[in-house]
Amino acid sequence: MFPHVTNRFNNGEIVRGSLVVLGCLALATSGCTDPLTGACEYEIVDRVALTDELTATSLSVGCGATVADTSWVVIEADGEQTDYSRDRIVAFEGDHVELSWDGQELMVRHRAGQLFGPKANYRGVHIRYEQID
């Protein structure tokens, strides 16, 4: 009936790429809850002190087989409970993120892949993103 639509969805590469992007979008916007268990695993990969009161943390986030693993970067305030939906500054496909702080800005280095919701400033911290190979 609509051959151009059918042909696009028969192409496995488009479907797989779309599923990864959709899964990461769902992960980045949903607060990451696995529909089967209601929980995700958060593993701290790197942590950098920005000021006496702020810390940048990269997390590897796995929510089961239903969505692709991602990495998040959050900026946490000491003495406050972290709220990932509020404090997350970016989510990435995959698991490689490096953080560094030069006293002026947070550098987030990441492998090629989709960035979801990158913020340029948060809690007075300027954030710069750089893709690495």
N, C-alpha and C positions, 0 to 999 in steps of 0.2 A: 504494500500500500504506500509506504513512504520509504523507498529504497535508499535514499541518501541518509536517513536516520538509522536504518538497519545496518548499513555498511559502516557507519561510524562506530556503532557499538559492537560490531564484530571484530573490530581492530583491538586485539588484546592489550596493546600498549596504551591506547587511549583510556581504556577501561581501568587498567591497573593504575596508571598515573592519576586518573580521576579519583579512584578509591583512596589512594594515599593522601591526596590533597583534601578530600572530604573528611577523611578520618582525622587528619591533623587540624582542620578547621573545627571539627566537632570537639576535639581535645582542647584546643586553645580557647574555645569560647564556652565550654560546658563546665569548667571547673574540674574536669577530668574525673569522671566517675565511670567505672566499668559497669555496664548495665547488668552483667551477670553476678558480680559480687558487691557492687556499690563502693568499691575502694580501688585506689591506685597505689603503686609503689613509687616512693620518692627517694632517690639516692643522691646525697650531696656529692658533687664531683669536684667543685672548686669553691673557695670562699675567699673574698678579698675585703679587708676593712677599708672603708672609704673615709670615714671620719670617726670620732669617738663614739658617735651614736648610730651610724649607718654601716651596713654590711651588704655587699653584693654577693649573691650565691647562685651558682649554676647547679641545676638539678637534672638528673636523668629521670624521666617520668614514663612509667610503664603501666598501662591500664588493661593488660590482658591481650588476648588474641584479636579482639574486636577493632582495635585501632593501632596504628603504627607508633613505635616509641618516638618520643620527642625529648628535646632539651628545653628547659625554661631557665630564664634568668630573672631573679627577684631582687628587689632592694628592700632589706628588712631594717626596721628601726629597733634598736635595743630597748628592751622593756615592753615592747608591744607584741601581741600575738600576730604571727604572719597570716595574712589573708591573701591566698594565692591569686584570687580573682582581682584584688586591688593592687597588690604589690608586684605582680608579674609585669616585667617591662617588655618581654619578647618571648616567643616560643619558636622553636626551630624543628624541622624534620631532622631526624638522626640524633647523634650523640656526641658530637665534638664541638665544644665551646671552650674558649680560653678567655679569662678575665684578667685585666690589669688596670691599675689606677696610678695616675701620674700626679695626683694632687689637684688636678683641674677637671679631668673628665674620666669617665669609665670607658675603657676600650673593650668591646665585645668582639672577639675574633671567632669566626665560625666557618665551617666547610660550606661548599656550595649547597644550596637547598632553599626552600621556601621559608621566609620569615613571616610570622603572624603577629600583627599588632605591635610593631616596634615603636617604642616611645623615645623621643629625642631628649626629653628632660623628665625627671621624676624626683620629687623631694629635694629640689634644688641641685640635683646632680645632672650634669650634661653627659649624654651617652652617645658614643660613636661606634658604628658597626663597620667591620672590615671582613671581607671574605678571604679565606686562605685556601690553598690547594691541599 
